[in-house]
Amino acid sequence: MSHPIPTWASTRPSERLAGTPAVRRDGHWWLVTPTGTMPASDPAFTGELDRFAADMAAADRAVAELRTERTAVREDRR
C-alpha cells in the first residue's frame, strides 16, 4: 500500500527520535527512510515510541540539570 510522501519527509537527523527513522509530526508517528515514508499506526508500536520519547526527554532534562549543577559548583569554587 503506497502512502503519499509528506512535504516534510526529508528530515534532518536531529528531528528523528534518537537516531531512529521515527518522526512525530502533528501528533502522529511516521517512519521515514530514503526510499519512502509511512505512517506508524500499530497502537502497541506507537505506544512504545511514545514511552521511548518520554524517557529520552526525561534523560535530556536530567543531563541538563546535572550540567547546571556542575556549572554552579565550579562558579562557587572561584
C-alpha positions, -999 to +999 in steps of 0.1 A: +000+000+000+015+033-011+012+064+011+017+099-002+050+113+009+045+143+032+063+175+023+084+172+055+096+137+046+132+149+041+140+152+078+173+162+094+189+136+117+182+159+147+144+156+141+145+118+144+138+101+176+173+092+189+187+085+155+158+061+145+137+065+114+108+076+136+095+112+134+065+126+152+045+152+133+011+166+140+005+141+168+013+111+146+044+089+143+059+083+108+088+061+097+110+080+073+136+063+051+154+075+019+131+053-001+098+065+014+076+074+043+048+055+060+026+062+090+031+041+121-004+031+131+001+000+153-010+011+188+015-012+205+043+002+184+033+038+187+028+034+224+064+021+227+076+051+206+057+075+230+073+058+260+107+059+245+103+096+235+092+104+271+122+085+285+146+103+262+131+137+271+134+128+308+170+118+303+178+150+284+163+170+313+183+151+339+215+157+319+208+194+316+201+196+353+234+179+361+253+202+338+237+232+355+246+219+389+282+212+378+285+248+364+271+262+397+297+242+417+325+254+395+314+290+399+312+286+437+348+274+438+361+305+422 
